[in-house]
Amino acid sequence: MIEVCVSREGVDDDEPPSSAWVENVIAETLRVEGVQDSCEVSVLITGDQRMLELNRDYRGQEKTTDVLSFAFEEGSTVPLPPGLPRVLGDIVLSLETLQRQAQKNGVTQPRETAWALCHGVLHLLGYDHQTDEEDAAMRAREQQVLNSLGQGALSW
């Protein structure tokens, strides 16, 4: 079971992606990764201004970015009482940045957003891309998830 809490700040409440779409992408990423625990992930969908503030405050970078991940476990699982879901952490997406990236990369905004969600979940699970080896492994997993989602799931 996966629990996904989707919040919106600075974007219209009815603007895609839907909570169900977000949950589907996250669930597929966890399935491909072999995660069988009940999990909880929070997702904030926002714009460039809020993303710039978060990137500045938490990463020291005075610029917007596409996705930020804040892992709860940071390398080790936290023992929880029986019946509680594993809290993986928070993901923040900037729809404005993802729209620009989609145009630049020649893909749809849903495809770029699915990639960003997958990327964020992989960070929550401990993946990183600080070295060429890590980057290659992470990119391969992202592509595996996107392939698994298929074209139907990559549209709104």
Secondary structure, DSSP 8 states (H G I E B T S, - for coil): -EEEEEEEESS-TTSSS-HHHHHHHHHHHHHHTT--S-EEEEEEEE-HHHHHHHHHHHH---S--SEEEEESSTTS-----TT--EEEEEEEEEHHHHHHHHHHHTS-HHHHHHHHHHHHHHHHTT---SSHHHHHHHHHHHHHHHHHHTTGGG--
